[in-house]
């Protein structure tokens, strides 16, 4: 094993079983403590903090995680920012994006922090661990002990790899997710509202009273995909829409539509980054858009530096937004009205990245390339949520 007893990577960790009454408070106490040296009888595979090591026994969970945003929380959109932020700012971001102490140590070495870790990494820390995002170990390993939801058929510790695992019901509790999806009272806020407030939004909803947890919707059957605003199927499950056209008694038409948060257990969308764009349209016989009758943006908008709120039109569970318009009676047949709903999951970052392009001359070439890649990827996340049409009545 590389590194000695004084290595910054090998400081003894404090397990969540030590001190304090609440398991989750101890489990997510920031910053996370280093894991320390693994037990002497662990094989390299058992000791490794890399998710690839977990694949050996958990291939289904690994494949699901690999397709999730959790595996991409350290993409170009984050890394270009890290190259222009201070070490303390980076560490704060990494508390959720890549929270292991070992990930922060590698990032410090990668970014050349003054006074950062200078010791070689130990064998159980993969060289690219800091670039892998929210790895399995971030949620399941503390002090080299494995934790997870209880299993009725779990192997006894003397027969299981890495001495088995400690089963905890907390992994089925929405509070487990609050570690990253709920800022504390003194956390970053905007216009008096915490910028990350998803857990409390859920607590205030009927879903909490009904026992529908975060895991119920975002980890059905234990799936490690965590689908959300970036996933078309998940968004379509969360919204419903209505559209109606009728004569106005004066030779024209009244058109009304609504989009409702009918399935999300928190605000839709819950965070500043995404936006939903609704448009009420008049469609010609050939299927072309002839006129926009109304529009609405569903989301929370701030200036690019997140210091000033511009609007907040997010929908609480059960809430809806309405659109309306009038259309003159067009000549001929085959006319329709339509409600289009589109999602831009990375809308805030699209704006931020465009803003930062103006300052490209202050960045080194590597940072510029990361920024350009991040902007293209943010744009590519857009998708159609729904296309609803009804004919104009004769």
N, C-alpha and C positions, 0 to 999 in steps of 0.2 A: 504494500500500500504506500502511495506517495504521501509525503507530508509527515511532520512530527507532531508531538503532543501539543505544541504551541501554535499549530497551524490555525489560521483564521477559519478554515473550513471544518476543523475538528473540535471546536469548542463544545463542551457538553451541552446537550439539549435538555430542556425541561418538558417532561411529558405532560399531557393534559390531565393526568390522574393526580398530579402533585399540587396540593394546596387549593383553596377556594372551593365554593359550594357548587358552582355551575359548570358543567362539562363544556358547553358551547363557548362560554366566555373564556375558558382556559384554552380551548382548542383553537379559537380564532384571535387570541391575544396578539396584537401587532406591536413590533415586528415579530414574525415567527422566529423561534430559536433555531439555531443550526441543529442538524440531526445528531451530530457527534459521531464517534466511531461506531460502526456496526458491530453486533455480537461476533465474537471470534469464530463461531461455527457457521456463520452465514456464507453461502456460496456467493461468487460475484453477481450472479443473477438475482439472488435474494436481497443483496445489499443495495443494488443499483436504484437510484432515484429516477431513472429514465422511464418513460411510459412504454418504450419498446420492450423493456424487461418484463413489464406486466403482461404483455401480449402472449407470452409463453403459456400462461394459465388462464388468461381472460381475453381470448381473441375477439369475442363478440363485443365486449365493452370497449376494447381498444379501437376496433374498426368504427364503432359509433362515435367515440371521442374524436377520432381522426377527422370525421366529417363535420364536427361541431365548431362553433365559434370559440369555444374554450381552448381548442388547440391552436387558434390563430390570434390570440390576444396580444401577441408580440410581433405583429406584421409590420410592413413598411410604414403604415400610418402612425404607429407608435415609435418605431425606431428613429424616424427622422426627427421627431420631437425630442427624443432622448439625446440626440447629438447636439441640441441647442439648449437643453435645460441644465440646471444645476444638479449635482448629485443628490441633494435632499429632495428636489422635485421628482427626480427619477425614482428614488426609493419609495416616495409616496404613491406614485402611479403603480409601481410594481407590487404594492401591498395587495392588489387584486389581480393585476395582469400577469404576474409571475412571482408569487409571494414567498417562495422558499428562500431562506437565507443564502443557500448555496447558489440560487439563481442571481441574487443581488451581487454576490461576490464575483461571479463570472462576468456580469454586466459591468461592474466596476473595473475589472481587468480589461475588458473589451473596449470600454470608453476612456480608459486611461485616467481614472480619477486620482487626484493628488492624495497621497496617504491611503490609497485603497489597498485591497488585499494583494500581498506580494508572494504568498506561499503558493506552491504548486497545488493543483486540485487533487484530491484523493481519487482513487480508482472508481469509487461508487458514484461519483459525480460526472456524468457525461459532459464532454467539452461544449456541446451545444445546448445544454439544459436550459439556459437563460433565454434561448430563442424558441423554445417549444411551448410557451404560453402557460396556461393553467394545466399543468401536468397532473397525472393521477396522484402523485405523492402530495400535491398541494392540499388535496381534500382527504387523503387516506393515510398519511404517514406522519407521525410525530415521534421524535426520538427513536426512529427505526422500528417503532411499533405500528402495526397495521390496524386501522379502524374502519368500520363500515356498518351497514344495517345488519341486525341479527339474522342468522340463517339457521333453520331447523336442522339442516343436513351438513353443517360445517364439520370439517375434520377436526379431531382432537389436536391440541397444540403439539403433542409429541410426534404426530404423523404428518402435520401440515407444513408446507414451506413457510419460511420466515416466522416460525413459532406460531403459526395460525394468525388470527386477528381478534380484536376486541369488538364484539357486536354492541352497537348503541342505537337505541330508538331515535336519538337525536338526528340521525341521518334521514329520517322520514318526516322531520319537523320543518316547517317553513323557516324557522329561525336559523336553520343551518345555512340557508341561502342568504340570509340577512347579513352575513359576514361581509359580503361584497355588494349586495343589492339593497343596502340601507345605510346612508350616511348617519353619523351621530348628530346630536342637536347642534354641535358647534362645527359641523362639516361644511363643505362648500355649498353656498346657497345663492339664490337669485330671486330678487324681489320678495324676500322673506320665505322662500320655499327651497327646501333641500333639493339639490340637483339630482340626487339619487334617493328616492323615497318609496321604492316599490313595495317593500315589506309592509310599511305602514298603510299604503294604499290598499293592499290586500287585506290587512287587518280591519280596515274600515268597511270592507265589502261584505256582501251576503255570503261569498264563498268561504270566508273564514268561519262564519257561523255554521255553515253546512259541512265543514270538515274537508273542503276541497283545498288541498295544499298546493304549494308551488310544484312539488314533485308530481302531484296528480296530473297536471297539464304538461309540464316540461320534462318529466321523466316517466312517462307511462310505462308500466311493467318494468321499471328499473332501467329503461333505455338511457344511455349516456349521450344523448344528442342535444338536448336543451334547445329545441326549436323555439323561435320567437319572431320578432318583427322582420328578420331577414328571410323567413321561410314563407313562400306564398300560401301553402296549404294551411299553415298555422294562422296566418292573418285572416284567411277566408273563414276559418272556424270561429274567429273572434268577432267578425262583423256581420251585420245583416243590413239589407237595403230595400227600400221601396221606391216605386216610381209610378206616377199617375198623370194622365193627360185628359182634360175634359174641356168641352166648349164653354166659352165665357158669356154666351148669349149675345155677343156683339160681332160675330163673324170671326172670332179668333179663338185661341186656346189658352188655358191656364195649365201650367205644368208644375208639379210638386214632387219632391224627392226627399228622402231622408237616409242617413247613414247612422247606424247605431252600434255602440259597443255592447254586443249581446253575448260575448263569450270570454272576454278577457277579465281576469280577476283583479285588475288594477287599471290605472288610467291607460287609455289607448291614444297614442303610444305613451309609455311610461317615462321616457327619458328625453333629453333635449335633442339628441342627434336625429331621430327619424322624423319624417313628415308623410302624411297621407294627403293626396290631392284629389278632390272631388270636382267633377265638372258636369254641368247639366247642358245638353247639346241638342240642337235641331239637326236631324240627319236627312239628307236628300234621298230621292228614289234610288240613286246609284250607290248609296252607302257613304257618301262624302259628308263631312261636317259643313253645314251651311251657316250656323250661328251658335255662339255660346250664350246660353240664357242665364247662367249663374255659375259661380265657382265658390269653393271653400277649401281652406287648408286646415287640416286636423293635426295639431302638434304644438310644440312649445318652442318659440323662436327667441333667440338672443343675438346680440352682436357677436362677431366672430371671437372676441376675447371673453365671452360669457360674463360680462359685467353689467349688462343692461337688458332687461326683458323687453321684447318688442310685442309679443302677444302670447297668450296661452289658451288654446282652443282644444286641448286634450279632452277626451270623453271619459267620464267616470263610468264604472260598470252600470249598464242599463241606460246611460244617457245617450242622446242622439243629437245630430246636427241636421238642420233642414235647409233645403235649397228650393228656390221657386223662380218662375219666369213666365213671360207671356210670349206667344207666337202668333203672328198674323196668319190667316188661313192661306196656305200656299196653293198654287194652282196644281192640278193633277193629283195622282194617287201615289201611294208607296212612301209617303213621308212618315218619319218616326221621330221620337224623342229618345234620348239616351242619357244614362247616368254612367259616367266612367269614374272609377276609383283606382288610383295608382299609388304605389309605395316608393319612397326614396329613403331606404334605411340609413343611409350615410349623408343625408342632406346637409347637416351642419358642417360636416367635414369637407364636403364638396366646396362649400363657401369658404371655409378656413383655408383649404389648400390653394384655392384661386387667389385669395388675399396674400398668402405667403409667396406666391410666384413673383409678386412685385419686389420681394426682398431676396430673390435668388442670388443676386450678386454678392450677398453677404455670406453665402453658404459655400462650403467646399463641394467639389463635384459629386462625391459619394452621397452627401446629404441631399443634393439636388435630385439625383437619380431616385432616391427613396421617396422624395416628395412627389415626383412625377408618377412613379408606380402607384403610390397610395391614392393619388387623385383618379387615375384610371380605374383602379379597383373599386373605389367608392362609387363612381358613376355606374360601373357594371352591376351594382347590387340592385338597381331599380327594376321593378316588375309591375305587371298589371295585376290588380286585385280582382276587379270584376268589370264586366261590360253588360249593363242591363238596358234593354230596349223595349219600347212599347209603340205600337202604331198610333198615329193620330186618328181619332175616330172620324168617321165620315160626317 
